[in-house]
Amino acid sequence: MSVLIDVTGVPRERIVFCPSPLAELGAALHALSEPAHHARLHGWLTTTSAGLKPELADRLHEADFLWRSTRSDILLPAKPRETLAEELDDLDRMDEERYVTAALEISCAQSYDEGVLSPLSDPATRRRTLELATARGPRQAAFVRRMLADPPAVRRWIRRLLEDCEDAFFGETWRRVRVQLAADARHKTELLRRKGLADAVAAASAAMTLEEDGPRGRIVVDKLSHGRTSAAGTGLTFLPTAFGWPHLYALHAPGWQPVVQYPVPTAELAGSTPVEVVGRRLEAVAHPLRMRLCRNLARAPYTTSELADANGITAPEVSRHLAVLKKAGLLTTRRRGRYVLHQLDVTAVSRLGSDFLEGLLR
């Protein structure tokens, strides 16, 4: 399960690390709408939410499908600019069908990988879009109906909303975080120049790797979703974010330049556990007998024979279950004389819940 970005033949100058005010505003708006995802931002979220005027808060709620459960592609620019106004100008130049289809990505998510027909021109897509919007609430449904009926007016409304966010809270926030994001982008650019794409990608996120097969190469973004795209002919943009963790967004819609928004690494974020490993660990501890063995192993080191006696099973059966736990990385083993002692890795088990949640949200 991963998103694959083919980078075969893409020249180094077409791979860009750069901060984006529009992408960072999108990340901040998502954090405001889903504070439970972002416990590390509690102070900023509390202060900012308390300072929002009711009228602005209502408008944000009305349009929150653009950033709440995922991020609309219009909020992840492939060509970042210095200012939010410049990036909004670029959005204004986007053609109507492309803009509306991307803005309504949540309603069209079931066909994201294959590309979707525009709800402006395809009746079936339009009906499906309205149906899914209605499930999100009456205000969201009314907003989508307005967008489908009068796209230019709603596009102007969205621009004013984002500009009002800049005036109300984001302008000051951006001035504070842009220095950090620019420094991170410069560091990754220098890594790319001196050591190559593999090192730059790995430094951006432990959940991304570069796989090379001779002249071919692809970036693997470890996520609980499938997707495939190519940077050939367009390039690839990496957007650092101070508001993004635990999310790692990879724009891979057909016809769009690939964009990855990655959280800026900090001392707290030592690394990400691959989703395959998380799944293996959950499967390992879900078995009733292994759960009983874990109860013993959490308390003290045990030999295979001791575990067999304590649980009324054979030593070979214990060994088979211990092998599963060990393969999942949940056991430590040490030798004392002729005895081999096994013990549960309590630290790995205690992280399982947070690793699982991070994998879901990534």
Protein Blocks (a to p, Z undefined) as FASTA:
>chain_A
ZZdddfehiafklpccdddfklmmmmmmmmmmmmmlmmmlmmmmmmmmmmpcfklmmmmm
mmmmmmmmmccfklmcfbdcfbfklmmmmmmmpcfklmmmmmmmmmmmmmmmnopadfkl
mmklmmmmmmmmmmnojklmmmmmmmmmmmmlmmmmmmmmmmmmmmmmmmmmmmmmmmmm
mmmmmmmmmmmmmnojklmmmmmpmkbccddehjbccdddddfbdcdddfehnbpcdddd
fklpccdcddfbehiacddddddddfklnbacdfklmmmmmmmmmpmklmmmmmmmmmpc
cdfklmmmmnopafklmmmmmmmmmmnopaccddehjbccddddfklmmmmmmmmmmmmm
ZZ
